[in-house]
Amino acid sequence: MHYIPILSTLVTLIFAVAVFNRYFQRGGLHLLFWGIGLIFYGLGTLTEVVMLFTFNPWALKLWYLTGAMLTAAWLGQGTVNLLVRKRGVARALNITLVIVSTLAILLVMLAPVDAGLAAAYNTNQPASAQYGEILSRSGLIIFLTIFLNLYGTLTLVGGAIYSAFLFWRKKVLINRLIGNILIAAGALMPALGGSLLKAGMADWLYLSEFLGAVLMYLGFVQATVPQPAINQVVESPATD
């Protein structure tokens, strides 16, 4: 179970390359934000791999920052850029997210680490089961963690469900209907892992991260399969 983050990192890397490749071909801020969000996802699982073998305070902070704070919000912001058409709204939210993310980075990187507990770090246990006592988190860090995760989950999952509903209602682009359902399911996986973590099942967080990456990647691939011109009869904000 502890070595699943290696697979998660590989899948996320492949996923990120695919998204950035599509961004360089087609443009679109939604793809850029998704790509950055996937980089954060991969950094989170990569630092989990590092901490399977040794403890490093900067790896712990990077793991918390990317996995617990930034990934969901940046992926969700990609969906906001895709779906929100009202002039200026997505732009304002983009700027706000950059500012909040910068604040989160500064707060986490400056947060103190308990040297005594860090020295007793057990590589046979997942970091998710030990970070709470090692990394001192201020009330503001905890608030931002909750806020960013809630915002990211609502926008990513909500956007995928909304897009799937549009395709279902209009009976077109079934591949994108299926793709958005997979993306929504994948986005919910880390949230499920967080619930299992609180229930004392820390190992399952790794499995949920892996399943989340796989499902979202499969959803992305399914949603971007080229379709015959005859199917392109309905314009939708969720068809890119």
Residue, then its C-alpha position, 0 to 999 in steps of 0.5 A: m500500500h505504501y508504494i502506491p504513490i509511485l504509481s500515482t506520480l507516474v499516472t499524474l505525470i502522464f496526465a499533466v503532459a497530455v493536458f499541457n500538450r493540448y494547451f500548447q495546441r489549442g490554448g485556453l486558460h482552463l487547460l493551463f490551470w488544469g495542468i498546473g493543478l496536476i503538477f501540484y497533484g504530482l508533487g504531492t504524491l512525489t513527496e509521499v514517495v520521498m517520505l517513504f524512505t526518509f524524512n525531510p521537513w521541506a518535503l513534508k511542507l511541500w506535500y501538505l501545501t500541494g496535496a492538502m491545499l492547492t491541487a483541488a483549488w487549481l483543478g477546480q479553477g480550470t473548470v471555472n475558466l471553462l464554464v463561467r462565461k460572464r465577463g470578468v468573473a473568471r479573471a477575478l477568481n484567477i487573480t484571487l486564487v493566485i493571491v491566496s495560493t501565494l499566501a498559503i505558500l508563505l505560511v506553510m513554508l514558514a510554519p515551524v516543524d517539531a524537531g523532536l517529533a521529526a526525529a521520531y518519524n516512522t517511514n513504515q507509516p504514511a506521512s498522512a498519519q504523522y504530519g499533524e503533530i510534526l507540522s505546526r499549523s496556524g489557524l489561518i493555515i487550517f482555514l485556508t486548507i478547508f477553504l481551498n479544498l471546499y472551493g476546489t471540490l465544489t467547482l471541479v466536481g460540480g462543473a463536471i456534473y453540470s457538464a455531464f448533465l448538459f450532454w445527457r439532456k441534449k443527447v449529444l457527445i456521449n463520450r464527453l458525458i462519460g468523461n465528465i462522470l469519470i472526472a467527477a468520480g475521480a475528483l471525489m476520490p481524494a476527498l473520500g481518502g481524507s474521510l478515511l484518514k480521519a477515521g484512522m485508515a491512513d493507508w487508504l489515502y494513497l489508494s484514493e489518490f491513485l484511483g482519483a488520478v486514474l479516473m480523472y485521466l480516463g475521463f479526460v481521454q474520453a472527453t477529448v476523443p475526436q468526434p465526427a463533424i455530424n456530432q458537433v451540432v450543439e455548442s456548450p461551454a463544456t466541450d473543450 
